[in-house]
Amino acid sequence: MASTQESQITQQKFEQGMTTQQYIDQIKVNKDPFVAIYDTLQVPADSAALFNGLSQPLNLAVFTADWCGDAMSTTPVILKLADSTPNISVQVFNRDDELELSNNLLPEHRAGTVPIFVVMDRDMNQMVRFIETANTLVPDIDAMDVAIDQETAGLDEAAQRQAKRGRRTSYRVEHAQAWGEVILKEFGGLVADALASSTQHHPLEGGTKWPPED
């Protein structure tokens, strides 16, 4: 992990981000499915209760990329949560414009991973880094890939590649609510753990897990 100074997100930097709508307006890839997932998701009552019950508001910096499948599934879900409560101030950044900062938020062996969600207190102290998507969602993503492999098995290579891309997108939209609930349960649990733990252990890291490279 990079040094605290290298990975710091200042108030000034935070304010340079985009609102959810500003981010949506400039999406060039996967805009329709992103909006469909955002519009479909109903924030579960337990997730809403956790964030609506906070004693002080939190800041959330989102580093995302419109071309990324995991970002397509996860970013609109967490933005919908943030937009549904007065206790989260959210700013969105295009990860590709913030490579140095975003990589400094990651373990070295995970450089380039996207999206990244950084939860901070009102003084911009980092509490949580949630990386890529929910770790508990990985079996569902694997099952999606297996199902799509079977669906496209009879196609030639070029047609198969195109069909897989489109089917993955539609599959993510079809499962927006179910997958969103998994993501928000894990994300909310991580934030709750951070709120209950000593600041000396912050930031807590969650999301998908990759073993360190040898």
Rosetta silent file (secondary structure, phi, psi, omega in degrees, C-alpha in Angstrom):
SEQUENCE: MASTQESQITQQKFEQGMTTQQYIDQIKVNKDPFVAIYDTLQVPADSAALFNGLSQPLNLAVFTADWCGDAMSTTPVILKLADSTPNISVQVFNRDDELELSNNLLPEHRAGTVPIFVVMDRDMNQMVRFIETANTLVPDIDAMDVAIDQETAGLDEAAQRQAKRGRRTSYRVEHAQAWGEVILKEFGGLVADALASSTQHHPLEGGTKWPPED
SCORE:     score description
SCORE:     0.000 S_00000001
   1 L     0.000  143.199 -179.623    0.000    0.000    0.000 S_00000001
   2 L   -69.592  166.536  178.408    1.219    3.489   -0.778 S_00000001
   3 L   -65.458  160.759 -179.109    2.120    5.956    1.935 S_00000001
   4 L   -58.870  -41.004 -178.067   -0.636    7.924    3.640 S_00000001
   5 L   -64.753  -42.678 -178.110    0.479   11.132    1.941 S_00000001
   6 L   -66.419  -31.487 -175.647    0.468    9.610   -1.547 S_00000001
   7 L  -100.086    8.057 -178.579   -3.005    8.153   -1.085 S_00000001
   8 L   -71.192  139.213  172.565   -4.569   11.154    0.640 S_00000001
   9 L  -112.330  106.563 -177.688   -7.700   12.666   -0.857 S_00000001
  10 L   -77.428  165.164  175.635   -7.857   16.271    0.243 S_00000001
  11 H   -60.281  -39.564  179.427  -11.002   18.337    0.522 S_00000001
  12 H   -62.877  -44.655  178.730   -9.789   20.369   -2.438 S_00000001
  13 H   -64.844  -43.207 -178.931   -9.286   17.233   -4.549 S_00000001
  14 H   -56.681  -42.010 -177.150  -12.618   15.809   -3.449 S_00000001
  15 L   -70.796   -9.923  177.055  -14.454   18.900   -4.604 S_00000001
  16 L   -82.741   -6.165 -178.904  -13.013   18.461   -8.106 S_00000001
  17 L   -76.464 -176.409 -178.247  -15.133   15.355   -8.659 S_00000001
  18 E  -109.482  151.899  167.809  -18.492   15.004  -10.359 S_00000001
  19 L   -72.488  168.962  176.907  -21.979   14.483   -9.016 S_00000001
  20 H   -55.055  -48.305 -176.696  -23.779   11.323  -10.056 S_00000001
  21 H   -66.813  -38.547  176.563  -25.686   13.146  -12.772 S_00000001
  22 H   -62.335  -39.446  177.722  -22.580   14.890  -14.068 S_00000001
  23 H   -65.503  -46.854 -179.986  -20.845   11.538  -14.295 S_00000001
  24 H   -58.715  -41.975 -176.798  -23.799    9.929  -16.091 S_00000001
  25 H   -60.729  -28.639 -176.482  -23.987   12.812  -18.559 S_00000001
  26 H  -103.243    5.171  177.730  -20.405   12.228  -19.724 S_00000001
  27 L   -63.442  132.405  179.908  -20.461    8.404  -19.906 S_00000001
  28 L  -106.338  -26.566 -177.628  -19.366    7.252  -23.368 S_00000001
  29 L  -123.497  134.481  175.131  -19.527    3.446  -22.946 S_00000001
  30 L    64.039   29.687 -178.621  -22.340    1.405  -21.351 S_00000001
  31 H   -64.880  -46.462 -177.179  -24.423    4.459  -20.478 S_00000001
  32 H   -61.081  -48.873  178.112  -27.817    2.800  -21.040 S_00000001
  33 H   -65.590  -34.734  176.817  -27.120   -0.265  -18.857 S_00000001
  34 H   -58.771  -49.646 -179.179  -25.537    1.941  -16.179 S_00000001
  35 H   -65.614  -38.034  179.415  -28.665    4.087  -16.012 S_00000001
  36 H   -61.955  -42.077  178.763  -30.903    1.006  -16.137 S_00000001
  37 H   -67.085  -44.066  178.351  -29.143   -0.501  -13.119 S_00000001
  38 H   -58.906  -46.280 -177.135  -29.251    2.809  -11.230 S_00000001
  39 H   -71.399  -32.020 -177.703  -32.962    3.256  -11.960 S_00000001
  40 H   -71.964  -39.902 -170.569  -33.856   -0.385  -11.205 S_00000001
  41 L   -64.557  129.617  168.802  -32.209   -0.645   -7.825 S_00000001
  42 L  -106.258  118.260 -177.103  -34.328   -0.146   -4.744 S_00000001
  43 L   -63.644  123.468 -179.802  -32.027    0.443   -1.772 S_00000001
  44 L   -59.049  150.958 -175.255  -32.788   -2.260    0.843 S_00000001
  45 H   -60.315  -37.533 -177.752  -34.271   -1.053    4.105 S_00000001
  46 H   -69.255  -36.453  177.169  -31.331   -2.227    6.215 S_00000001
  47 H   -66.956  -44.109  178.826  -28.822   -0.365    4.040 S_00000001
  48 H   -61.853  -41.453 -177.967  -30.935    2.783    4.124 S_00000001
  49 H   -64.463  -39.974  179.930  -31.331    2.533    7.894 S_00000001
  50 H   -59.347  -50.217 -174.541  -27.581    2.217    8.455 S_00000001
  51 H   -80.319  -32.983  176.190  -26.683    5.357    6.533 S_00000001
  52 H   -68.518  -22.179 -177.954  -29.744    7.403    7.481 S_00000001
  53 L   -93.066    5.363 -179.406  -28.913    6.709   11.133 S_00000001
  54 L   -63.509  143.378  179.228  -25.341    8.024   11.029 S_00000001
  55 L   -78.689  -21.212  175.413  -24.497   10.596   13.681 S_00000001
  56 L  -146.409  149.670 -177.176  -22.373   12.542   11.196 S_00000001
  57 L   -70.189  157.380  178.759  -22.193   12.580    7.393 S_00000001
  58 E  -116.399  156.141  172.677  -19.529   10.741    5.422 S_00000001
  59 E  -103.874  141.886 -179.558  -17.674   11.604    2.241 S_00000001
  60 E  -130.657  115.871  174.335  -17.458    9.069   -0.586 S_00000001
  61 E  -101.369  128.073 -177.335  -14.942    9.319   -3.439 S_00000001
  62 E  -115.932  122.705  175.486  -15.652    6.989   -6.358 S_00000001
  63 E  -109.984  112.627 -170.796  -12.978    6.129   -8.929 S_00000001
  64 E  -138.601  173.792 -179.497  -14.658    4.332  -11.813 S_00000001
  65 L  -146.830  129.614 -172.722  -14.453    3.593  -15.546 S_00000001
  66 L   -69.560  -18.294 -178.455  -17.367    3.290  -17.943 S_00000001
  67 L   -84.115  -10.344 -171.686  -15.758    0.437  -19.933 S_00000001
  68 L   -89.026  129.903  179.469  -15.437   -1.870  -16.902 S_00000001
  69 H   -62.908  -44.837  179.172  -18.011   -4.611  -16.316 S_00000001
  70 H   -64.430  -35.654  176.196  -17.602   -4.617  -12.542 S_00000001
  71 H   -65.598  -36.322  178.615  -17.983   -0.839  -12.545 S_00000001
  72 H   -61.609  -37.379 -179.614  -21.181   -1.224  -14.570 S_00000001
  73 H   -80.233  -40.833 -166.759  -22.613   -3.473  -11.856 S_00000001
  74 H   -94.557  -42.282 -174.343  -21.215   -1.824   -8.742 S_00000001
  75 H   -61.030  -47.260 -179.724  -20.855    1.914   -9.354 S_00000001
  76 H   -64.835  -29.479  179.804  -24.542    2.699  -10.048 S_00000001
  77 H   -66.516  -48.893 -178.214  -25.563    0.645   -7.015 S_00000001
  78 H   -72.092  -32.794  174.966  -23.334    2.523   -4.583 S_00000001
  79 H   -66.306  -37.955  178.003  -24.172    5.863   -6.211 S_00000001
  80 H   -62.641  -41.266  175.647  -27.886    5.092   -5.812 S_00000001
  81 H   -60.349  -49.872 -177.746  -27.280    4.452   -2.116 S_00000001
  82 H   -59.671  -39.801 -177.792  -25.303    7.685   -1.760 S_00000001
  83 H   -75.492  -13.111 -176.287  -27.972    9.696   -3.561 S_00000001
  84 L   -92.574   -5.626 -178.040  -30.725    8.211   -1.386 S_00000001
  85 L  -132.382  144.814  177.348  -29.401    9.529    1.944 S_00000001
  86 L   -76.954   -4.968 -173.360  -28.401   13.001    3.144 S_00000001
  87 L   -95.784    7.446  173.666  -25.539   11.448    5.105 S_00000001
  88 E  -126.912  122.379  171.505  -23.246   10.679    2.163 S_00000001
  89 E   -99.290  116.634 -172.231  -21.552   13.398    0.129 S_00000001
  90 E  -114.208  140.172  173.677  -20.359   11.719   -3.065 S_00000001
  91 E  -134.496  135.588 -173.773  -17.920   12.820   -5.756 S_00000001
  92 E  -112.403  138.854  179.406  -17.103   10.704   -8.822 S_00000001
  93 E  -126.615  140.709  169.995  -13.833   10.596  -10.745 S_00000001
  94 E   -72.309  116.485 -176.040  -12.926    8.949  -14.032 S_00000001
  95 H   -56.109  -38.750 -176.021  -10.282    6.483  -12.921 S_00000001
  96 H   -65.069  -18.308  175.183   -8.368    6.788  -16.208 S_00000001
  97 H   -91.684   -6.030 -173.942   -7.795   10.485  -15.435 S_00000001
  98 L  -132.557   42.785 -173.169   -6.612    9.676  -11.903 S_00000001
  99 H   -62.281  -43.228 -176.889   -4.300    6.694  -12.391 S_00000001
 100 H   -64.082  -48.649 -179.686   -1.592    7.804   -9.971 S_00000001
 101 H   -64.619  -46.261 -176.778   -3.969    8.579   -7.126 S_00000001
 102 H   -64.881  -39.320  177.559   -6.177    5.534   -7.692 S_00000001
 103 H   -66.909  -30.258  176.664   -3.213    3.148   -7.850 S_00000001
 104 H   -71.343  -12.826  176.003   -1.915    4.638   -4.613 S_00000001
 105 L   -88.505   -4.093 -173.439   -5.185    3.562   -3.015 S_00000001
 106 L  -115.350  154.890  166.716   -4.516   -0.073   -3.953 S_00000001
 107 L   -59.968  150.168 -174.840   -2.074   -2.785   -2.913 S_00000001
 108 H   -56.179  -38.899 -176.489    0.784   -2.862   -5.421 S_00000001
 109 H   -74.833   -3.297  178.546   -0.267   -6.213   -6.901 S_00000001
 110 H  -114.593   16.756  178.523   -3.723   -4.794   -7.669 S_00000001
 111 L   -52.713  134.191  179.790   -2.645   -1.681   -9.559 S_00000001
 112 L    95.838  -10.368  179.933   -5.188   -0.868  -12.252 S_00000001
 113 L   -66.500  141.876 -177.836   -8.158   -2.431  -10.460 S_00000001
 114 L  -150.048  144.781    0.980  -11.399   -0.500  -10.882 S_00000001
 115 L   -85.470  170.103  175.928  -13.736    0.699   -9.409 S_00000001
 116 E  -130.681  133.292 -179.983  -12.549    1.958   -6.015 S_00000001
 117 E  -120.333  119.449 -175.937  -14.846    3.435   -3.368 S_00000001
 118 E  -114.554  116.444  178.466  -13.220    5.449   -0.574 S_00000001
 119 E   -97.463  130.137 -178.318  -15.309    6.370    2.462 S_00000001
 120 E  -130.378  153.834  175.013  -13.995    9.252    4.583 S_00000001
 121 L   -79.278 -175.738 -174.658  -15.165   11.102    7.652 S_00000001
 122 L   -68.230  -16.739  177.045  -15.914   14.819    7.604 S_00000001
 123 L   -96.409   11.999  177.054  -12.226   15.576    8.172 S_00000001
 124 L    69.216   20.788  171.689  -11.270   13.499    5.095 S_00000001
 125 L   -79.662  127.803 -175.864   -9.724   10.698    7.150 S_00000001
 126 E   -73.173  129.883  179.995  -10.109    7.478    5.179 S_00000001
 127 E  -106.954  -37.331 -172.983  -12.264    4.852    6.861 S_00000001
 128 E  -143.844  140.958  165.919  -12.942    2.323    4.098 S_00000001
 129 E  -124.847  114.420 -178.910  -11.596    1.294    0.713 S_00000001
 130 E  -107.358  118.019 -167.490  -14.017   -0.968   -1.146 S_00000001
 131 E  -110.218  126.673  171.602  -12.350   -2.435   -4.229 S_00000001
 132 L    73.544  -80.320  177.239  -13.950   -3.669   -7.467 S_00000001
 133 L  -160.573 -177.826 -179.213  -17.151   -5.343   -6.220 S_00000001
 134 L   -66.485  132.999  177.415  -18.475   -7.482   -3.395 S_00000001
 135 H   -63.244  -32.585  179.843  -16.348  -10.560   -2.747 S_00000001
 136 H   -72.593   -9.109  177.430  -19.545  -12.487   -1.988 S_00000001
 137 H   -88.724  -13.470 -174.980  -20.740  -11.699   -5.528 S_00000001
 138 H   -56.015  -43.136  177.487  -17.837  -13.513   -7.199 S_00000001
 139 H   -59.473  -35.364  178.373  -19.643  -16.920   -7.357 S_00000001
 140 H   -69.657  -37.397  176.685  -22.574  -15.249   -9.148 S_00000001
 141 H   -65.652  -42.071  177.282  -20.214  -13.594  -11.633 S_00000001
 142 H   -62.499  -40.903  179.032  -18.526  -16.940  -12.260 S_00000001
 143 H   -65.113  -37.593  175.151  -21.934  -18.568  -12.767 S_00000001
 144 H   -58.250  -47.792 -177.692  -22.830  -15.830  -15.261 S_00000001
 145 H   -63.529  -39.031  177.750  -19.700  -16.560  -17.284 S_00000001
 146 H   -63.634  -45.907 -179.791  -20.411  -20.309  -17.282 S_00000001
 147 H   -62.159  -41.401 -178.842  -24.005  -19.750  -18.439 S_00000001
 148 H   -71.422  -36.004  174.614  -22.932  -17.383  -21.202 S_00000001
 149 H   -58.237  -41.102  179.959  -20.195  -19.768  -22.357 S_00000001
 150 H   -69.479  -40.131 -179.240  -22.875  -22.432  -22.766 S_00000001
 151 H   -64.414  -32.679 -172.987  -25.252  -20.080  -24.563 S_00000001
 152 L  -106.682   12.110 -171.853  -22.623  -19.031  -27.110 S_00000001
 153 L   -60.345  -30.527 -174.824  -20.804  -22.340  -27.533 S_00000001
 154 L   -88.369    0.849 -176.000  -21.887  -22.895  -31.146 S_00000001
 155 L   -89.792  155.883  174.351  -20.756  -19.548  -32.531 S_00000001
 156 L   -71.114  169.547 -169.430  -17.528  -18.790  -34.371 S_00000001
 157 H   -58.558  -46.411 -177.642  -14.860  -16.905  -32.435 S_00000001
 158 H   -66.180  -44.794  179.929  -15.717  -13.375  -33.600 S_00000001
 159 H   -66.603  -37.378  179.034  -19.463  -13.836  -33.174 S_00000001
 160 H   -63.641  -43.053 -179.464  -18.943  -15.510  -29.828 S_00000001
 161 H   -61.619  -44.459 -179.753  -16.848  -12.636  -28.521 S_00000001
 162 H   -66.922  -41.815 -179.288  -19.471  -10.083  -29.553 S_00000001
 163 H   -65.239  -39.521  179.506  -22.344  -12.164  -28.192 S_00000001
 164 H   -63.094  -42.307 -179.090  -20.613  -12.677  -24.864 S_00000001
 165 H   -61.057  -47.885 -179.532  -20.034   -8.964  -24.437 S_00000001
 166 H   -66.741  -38.041 -178.318  -23.662   -8.122  -25.086 S_00000001
 167 H   -70.204  -37.273  176.919  -24.981  -10.972  -22.980 S_00000001
 168 H   -61.281  -40.588  179.391  -22.840  -10.027  -19.995 S_00000001
 169 H   -63.042  -49.773 -178.671  -24.241   -6.515  -20.163 S_00000001
 170 H   -65.226  -34.827  179.036  -27.855   -7.659  -20.331 S_00000001
 171 H   -63.255  -42.707  179.338  -27.251  -10.236  -17.591 S_00000001
 172 H   -63.279  -39.455  178.047  -25.943   -7.532  -15.255 S_00000001
 173 H   -67.053  -44.132  179.826  -29.023   -5.405  -15.910 S_00000001
 174 H   -59.487  -31.476 -176.663  -31.360   -8.369  -15.392 S_00000001
 175 L  -103.890   21.540 -174.091  -29.756   -9.075  -12.016 S_00000001
 176 H   -56.586  -47.080 -176.080  -29.494   -5.430  -10.919 S_00000001
 177 H   -70.419  -48.326 -177.901  -31.625   -5.748   -7.792 S_00000001
 178 H   -62.729  -46.575  179.616  -30.310   -9.104   -6.592 S_00000001
 179 H   -67.909  -38.635  179.559  -26.683   -8.214   -7.233 S_00000001
 180 H   -60.926  -38.646  178.573  -27.171   -4.716   -5.839 S_00000001
 181 H   -64.665  -38.494  176.743  -28.439   -6.108   -2.547 S_00000001
 182 H   -63.878  -46.666 -179.365  -25.333   -8.291   -2.240 S_00000001
 183 H   -61.016  -47.232 -176.582  -23.058   -5.344   -2.992 S_00000001
 184 H   -70.034  -31.591  176.708  -24.774   -2.997   -0.536 S_00000001
 185 H   -63.905  -44.247 -178.967  -24.833   -5.603    2.231 S_00000001
 186 H   -72.041  -42.993  179.017  -21.069   -6.067    1.968 S_00000001
 187 H   -62.403  -48.151  179.940  -20.322   -2.373    1.491 S_00000001
 188 H   -63.239  -38.018  178.172  -22.565   -1.360    4.388 S_00000001
 189 H   -63.413  -38.042  178.817  -21.096   -4.041    6.622 S_00000001
 190 H   -66.519  -43.202  177.582  -17.604   -2.737    5.959 S_00000001
 191 H   -63.056  -42.518  178.378  -18.645    0.819    6.795 S_00000001
 192 H   -61.195  -40.641  177.672  -20.356   -0.403    9.975 S_00000001
 193 H   -62.802  -40.386  179.710  -17.177   -2.252   10.973 S_00000001
 194 H   -65.398  -40.810  179.512  -15.141    0.906   10.394 S_00000001
 195 H   -64.262  -29.377 -177.004  -17.505    2.983   12.504 S_00000001
 196 H   -92.495   -5.195 -174.597  -17.190    0.463   15.322 S_00000001
 197 L  -108.623  166.605  178.775  -13.402    0.090   15.161 S_00000001
 198 L   -70.371  143.580 -179.354  -10.440    2.167   16.257 S_00000001
 199 H   -63.784  -19.908  179.655   -9.183    4.713   13.749 S_00000001
 200 H   -66.824  -17.343  178.559   -5.701    3.187   14.041 S_00000001
 201 H   -95.581    0.633 -178.230   -7.005    0.265   11.977 S_00000001
 202 L   -86.302  152.308   -2.156   -8.367    2.491    9.215 S_00000001
 203 L   -81.117  140.394  171.059   -8.845    2.341    6.344 S_00000001
 204 E   -73.770  141.541 -178.644  -10.524   -1.052    6.386 S_00000001
 205 E  -111.660  133.569  178.970  -10.264   -2.753    3.001 S_00000001
 206 E  -142.168 -175.114 -174.906  -13.050   -4.778    1.425 S_00000001
 207 E    99.927 -158.649 -177.085  -14.376   -5.995   -1.882 S_00000001
 208 L   -66.614  153.110 -176.677  -12.834   -8.691   -4.030 S_00000001
 209 L  -115.521  128.483  172.814   -9.714  -10.456   -2.803 S_00000001
 210 L  -118.543  133.074  176.453   -6.644  -11.190   -4.893 S_00000001
 211 L   -66.815  145.062  176.906   -3.726  -13.154   -3.465 S_00000001
 212 L   -60.504  146.026  177.384   -0.432  -11.237   -3.454 S_00000001
 213 L   -76.675  144.483  178.494    1.863  -12.066   -6.334 S_00000001
 214 L   -70.439    0.000    0.000    5.037  -14.012   -5.509 S_00000001
